[in-house]
Amino acid sequence: MSKIVKYSVDQYNFTIYTIALMANTKSAIKRVRRISRQTTVNKSRKNKFKSALKKMNSLIEKKNKKEASAFLPKLNSELMKIAKTGLIKKQNASRNVSRITKKINSL
């Protein structure tokens, strides 16, 4: 007997994934609920991270050194908060801040 696998297309990522059958145990059901909550939280955090970087890059492109240097501590704080949750690694956040600081100093 061959196993029947159902495929579906995710409308947001346009990727094909297999539809999981119902979870077998009570703990697995709870885990599915928990993961879905964590996913929404992580997406919002990642959006904050990306929007903060975009804002800083737009300030640098406009050659606005005063506003960019004023926004730098806020950006650093935002990146470290996200690194603390494990969405990105701490070294990644530090590297981003370092590169942006170099760009600001070169303005």
N, C-alpha and C positions, 0 to 999 in steps of 0.2 A: 504494500500500500504506500502510495506517495502522500506526503504531508501537504495539505492545502495551505498556501501562504497568501494572505491578502496584502496588496500593496496600495498605498495611498500617496497622494502628492500633497506636501505641505504648501499651503497657499502663500506663506510668508517667505520661506527659504527656497521654494521650488526644488526640493529634494525628495527623493523617493525613500520612504521608510516603511518597515513592516509594522502592521498593527499588532500590538501585543494582545494576547488573549487575557482574560481577566486574571488578576493576581490570585494565587492559590491560598495564601494564608492571610490572617488578619494583619500581621505585621507588614506584609508586602503591600496590602491595600493602604495602610497608613503611610508607608514609605512613598508610594506613588503620589499621595496627597501632599506630603512634605516636599517632595522634589518639585512638584508643580508650583508650590508657593515660592520655593527658593529660586526657581527659574525666573519668575516675574521680578523678584527683588534684584537678582543679579543683572537682569536686562536693564532695569532702571538705573542701577549703579554704573553699568557700562556706558549708558547714554550720557550720564553726568560727566563721566571721565572723558568721553569723546567730545562733548560740547565744550568743556573747559579747555581742552587742547585746541579746538578749532577757534575759540574766542582769542586765545593767546596768539595763535598763528596769524589771525586776522589783524591783531594789534601790531604784530611785528611787520607784517606786509605793508601796513599803513605808515610804518616808520615812526610810530607813536611811542617813543621811549618812556615818557613820563607815565602814561597809562599802563604800559606793559610792565614796568617795574612796580607799579602800585598793585597790579593784579597778580604778580608773581607769588607773594606769600599765600594768597587764597588758592592759587593753583597748586602750590606745594602741599597745602593742607588737604585739599581735595584728593590729590594723588595718594598721599600717605594713608588717608582714610580707606581708600579703595584697596590699597596694598595690604592694609591691616586685615581686611575681610578675606583676602586670598584670591580676589578676582584677577589681580595682576601681581607679579612678584615685586618685592620691595626694591630690588635692584633695577627693575624696569622703571619704576616710578622715579628713582634717584637719577637714572640715566636721562629720562625725559626732562627732568628739572634742570640737570646740568647742561644739556644741549640748549635748552631754551634760555638759560642764563647767559651762555656764551653768545647766543644770537642777540640778546638784549644789549649786552656790553659792546657788541660790535656795531650797534646802531650809531 
